[in-house]
C-alpha cells in the first residue's frame, strides 16, 4: 500500500534529521581535531597538516551542502574549491583566511551545535508518540506496587487517557514540527556555505576579467603564430614562385626549352605554398570538425599518435564550434606533449559532456602511464605545452587540472564550459 505524499514527506524529513545526527559524530571529530591542531599551528609545525584538515573539512561541508540542496530542492550555482598540491607559507595563510574556509568553519560550529539536537528531537517525538499511545492502555498489566511509569505513574484509566493525549500531542508535534525543522536546517546549511551575493558577484567579475585577459592574450598569440607561419612559409614560397616564373619568362625569350625546368620548380613551390596555406587554415579551424564532429576528429588525432591510444567518447554531446575547436587543439597539444616528454607506452583519452549547476562542461581527459613530473611552465611559448593548454582553457572560462607525480602516471583534465 502506497503511503500518502504528506506521510512520505515527513518520513523523508525525519530521515534527513537523523542522518544529520549521524554526521554530527564526524563533525565533532573534525572540530576536536582542529582544536587539537591549533597549538601546533601556532608553533609552526602544524602548518603541514593544515591542507589535509581543510580538505577533510571541505569534503564534509560539500556533502552537507549536497544533502541540504537535495532536501530543499535547491541548485548550487557555484563550484566548490579543490585543495590539491603543496602550499607555501603565504599560500597557507591565504587558505586559512579565505572566505571559503570561514564559511566551512562557521558551518562546522553550527552543525556541531544543532545537528544532534535536531536528530534527538526527530527520534524523540515519534518514539514518544508510539510509546505513550501503545503503552498507556496496558497499565492494568502492572502490579499496584510497581505501576506503569511514563511521565507520571499510570494507575487509572484517567491517567492512561492523559498519557494517550500526550502521545497524540507528540505525534501532532512530529507531524508539524519535523518538516519545518528539516527545512530550516537545510536552508541554514545552504545559507552558511553559500557565498554572499556581493562576494559571488565580485568573484564572477574577477573570473570574467581573467578569462577576458586570457582570451585577448591567446588571440594575440594565435595572430602572431599565424602571421609567422604565413611569413616564413607560404609567403617565402610564393616569392620563390614569382622568381621562378620570372626566370622562365626570360629563358623563354631566347630558349623555350630552357624555361621548362623553371616552370616545374615554380609549380613545386606553388604546391608547397598551397600546402602551407592549408596548414594555416587547419590551425585556425580544422575542417575535420565540420566533417566528422569532435568525436571523429579526436579519433583521427589518436590514430595518428605514435603512442598507442584508446578513445572513449561516450556521453559526448555537441558543443559550440569555438569550444569544440578549443577541445581539439587541447587534445592535440596534450598528445604531442605525452609523445615527446612522457616516455609513455599507452595513453587513454576520454571526451565527455558533464552537466553542472552552471551549465554543460566539455571535459577532456588525457591519462598516460609515463614517468610523470609534468608541470605548467608559464615561460613556455604561448600556445604550446601545458601552459598553452591552460591559457586556451582560461580563455573560455575553463581550467586545467594537472596531476603528475614523479614516476607517473600523468592525468590531465581540461574543463571547457559550453556557455561562455
Phi, psi and omega in degrees: 000129183278130179288150175298157183299322180297320179294318179296322178299318181287327175294318178295321178297316178297317178298322178298314181293320178295320178297319177296325175297323176295320178289345179301323179296321178292316179299317180297319179297318179294318179298315179295322177296320178295319178296318179294333182281337186304311181299324181288329175295319179298327179278347178101328183290335181283353181296332180292335180269352183298313180302319180294318178297315180294326178294316177297315179297320180296317180293319180296317179293323180296319179292321177296321178295319178295317178298316181292322178295321177294320180294319183270002183053044182252161177250134177271107189274024180207160179262136177284153180291158176242129182255109180219157174085188180257156185228144174282174180299318179297319180293324177294319177298321178294323178297316183294327181265003182292149178302325180296320179294318179297319179293319180296318179293321177297318177296321181299316178295318178298315183294318179295330183279324191241341185296316182291325178293317179296319179293320178298319178293321180295330178273322187290318183296307178296320180295317178297320179298312181295317182297311184292317182290322184278325187271329185303317180294349182267016185298332182291342181282350182263142180292155182299328181278352176220068185291164176296130181243115172251247171285326176229172173286130180262107182241357182209171178293333177294317176296320180296318179297321178296320179291324176296317178298322177294321176297319177295326177294320175299318180297317178296321177297318177296320181297320184269317191281319189296316176299319178297318181294318179296319179295315180294322180295316179293320179294322178295319178299313180295322180294321181288318186275347180272139178294149176297155187301317182292325178292321178295317179296319179297319179295319180294320178297318178297318179296318180294321179296317178296316180297321180294316178297319178295320179297317179295318179295317179295320179296316179297319179295320178295318179297318179295320180295315180297317179299320180293319179295318180293320182291314184278340184253275187299320183296314179298320180292321178294324174299320177296322178298314180299317180296315180297319179293324176296315177297321179296321180297316180294319180293325182294335181290331182251319183216094183305326181294328180289343181281342185298314179300322179295322178294321177297318178295322178297322178295318178297317180295322178295321178296319178295321178296319178296320178296321178296319178295320178296320179295320179295318178295321179298323180289335177284310176205109183298124178300335181298335178294320177290325185282317188243350186079174184295321180299314179293320178296320178295323177298320178295321179296311183293329180289335180269355183291137177291343176261133180306131184235147167247147184229131177233115181243021177294136181083008179273124177251160178293144180231169176306151185302319181296322180290317178296322177297316178298317179297322179298312181290326175299313180295318180298316180293321179295318178294321178296316179299315181297319181292325184278320195242340191273338186056038183275155175257350181202145177231132177249126182242132177231129173240126179207163177251123180251137178267129177233166177301339181261008178120178180287146180231128174274121185249131176246119179245125177232113182240128176234160182260030183281199188277352176073197181080013180287143178223160175269111182261109180300341182276359180294155177302135183305131176091357181239162176066189180293328177297320177296321177297316180297319179294319181295320178294316181297330179297337179255013183076017180260198182203159175251129175245116185245131174229104186217074179293156177300132184095351176084178355280177177249127179240121179245128176233122179242126180250125180236107178301136179283339175244113184230000000 
